[in-house]
Amino acid sequence: MSTQHTYRVIVRGVWDGLTDASRTELLAGAGEHGLAGMKFSEEGSLTYDTVLKHFSYRYAVVSDAADGEEMAGAIAEDRAETALRSLGHGFRDLRSTVTDMDTMKINRKGR
C-alpha cells in the first residue's frame, strides 16, 4: 500500500472566446466567486473578478506520494478543464502550482 499525501493545487488560466451568454453568467456570479470564496476542496473553488480575464481554481487532491506533485497538478488541471467545459466557458493556458501539505515545513517563531 502506498502512502497518500494531500496536495493543495492552484490552477490558473485565462478566459478565452467567451460568448455573450457566458459573460452575462460569469458577471452575475462574480460576487460569489471573489476572494471571500477561496477555499481548497476536492470539488474545486473557482475565483475570478469582473474584468473576466484571469481565473483560478483551488483544489485539494489526495494522491499517492510516489506519483508526486506533477500527478496532483495534472489531476487538478483535468478537474478544472472538465468543470469549465461543463459550464460552457472558453478558457486557455491552464497551469498549476502544487504544495504537498504532508512535507511542508512550518517555521514556528521562538517564544
C-alpha positions in Angstrom: 0.0 0.0 0.0 1.3 3.4 -1.0 1.4 6.4 1.3 -1.3 9.0 0.4 -0.4 12.7 0.5 -2.7 15.7 0.4 -1.8 18.4 -2.1 -3.2 21.9 -2.4 -3.3 22.9 -6.1 -4.0 26.3 -7.6 -4.9 26.0 -11.3 -4.7 29.3 -13.1 -6.0 30.1 -16.6 -7.3 32.8 -19.0 -10.8 33.2 -20.2 -10.9 32.8 -23.9 -13.6 33.3 -26.6 -16.4 33.9 -24.0 -19.9 34.1 -25.6 -22.2 36.9 -24.5 -24.2 34.3 -22.6 -21.0 33.2 -20.7 -20.0 36.8 -19.9 -23.5 37.5 -18.6 -23.5 34.3 -16.4 -20.0 35.0 -15.1 -20.7 38.6 -14.3 -23.9 37.6 -12.5 -22.0 35.2 -10.3 -18.8 37.3 -9.8 -19.8 38.2 -6.2 -19.9 34.5 -5.2 -16.5 33.8 -6.8 -14.4 36.6 -5.3 -11.6 36.5 -2.7 -14.0 35.6 0.1 -15.0 32.3 -1.7 -11.4 31.0 -2.0 -11.0 27.6 -0.3 -9.3 24.3 -1.2 -11.7 21.4 -1.8 -12.0 18.3 -3.8 -14.7 19.9 -6.0 -12.6 23.0 -6.5 -13.3 26.6 -5.8 -13.5 28.9 -8.8 -12.4 32.6 -8.3 -12.4 35.4 -10.8 -13.2 39.1 -11.0 -15.4 41.2 -13.2 -12.6 42.0 -15.7 -13.1 38.4 -16.9 -9.5 38.0 -18.0 -8.0 35.5 -15.5 -9.4 32.9 -13.2 -8.2 30.3 -10.7 -9.4 27.1 -9.2 -8.3 25.8 -5.8 -8.3 22.0 -5.3 -7.4 19.6 -2.5 -6.0 16.5 -4.2 -5.3 13.2 -2.3 -2.9 11.1 -4.3 -0.1 8.5 -3.9 3.1 10.2 -2.7 5.0 8.1 -5.2 3.2 9.9 -8.0 4.4 13.2 -6.7 3.4 16.8 -7.3 3.2 16.5 -11.1 0.4 14.0 -10.9 -1.5 16.1 -8.4 -1.2 19.1 -10.7 -2.4 17.0 -13.7 -5.4 15.7 -11.7 -6.4 19.2 -10.7 -5.9 20.6 -14.2 -8.1 17.8 -15.6 -10.8 18.6 -12.9 -10.7 22.3 -13.9 -10.9 21.6 -17.6 -13.9 19.3 -17.0 -15.7 21.8 -14.8 -15.1 24.7 -17.2 -16.3 22.6 -20.2 -19.4 21.5 -18.4 -20.2 25.2 -17.6 -19.6 26.0 -21.3 -17.0 28.7 -20.8 -14.0 29.2 -23.0 -10.5 29.1 -21.5 -6.8 28.6 -22.3 -3.3 28.4 -20.8 -4.0 26.3 -17.7 -1.1 25.9 -15.4 -0.8 24.8 -11.8 1.1 25.4 -8.6 1.2 22.4 -6.2 2.0 22.3 -2.4 2.5 18.9 -0.7 0.8 19.5 2.7 2.4 16.4 4.2 6.0 17.6 3.6 5.5 21.3 4.1 7.8 22.6 6.8 6.3 25.0 9.2 8.7 27.5 10.8 7.5 28.4 14.3 8.7 31.6 15.9 10.5 31.3 19.2 8.7 32.1 22.4 
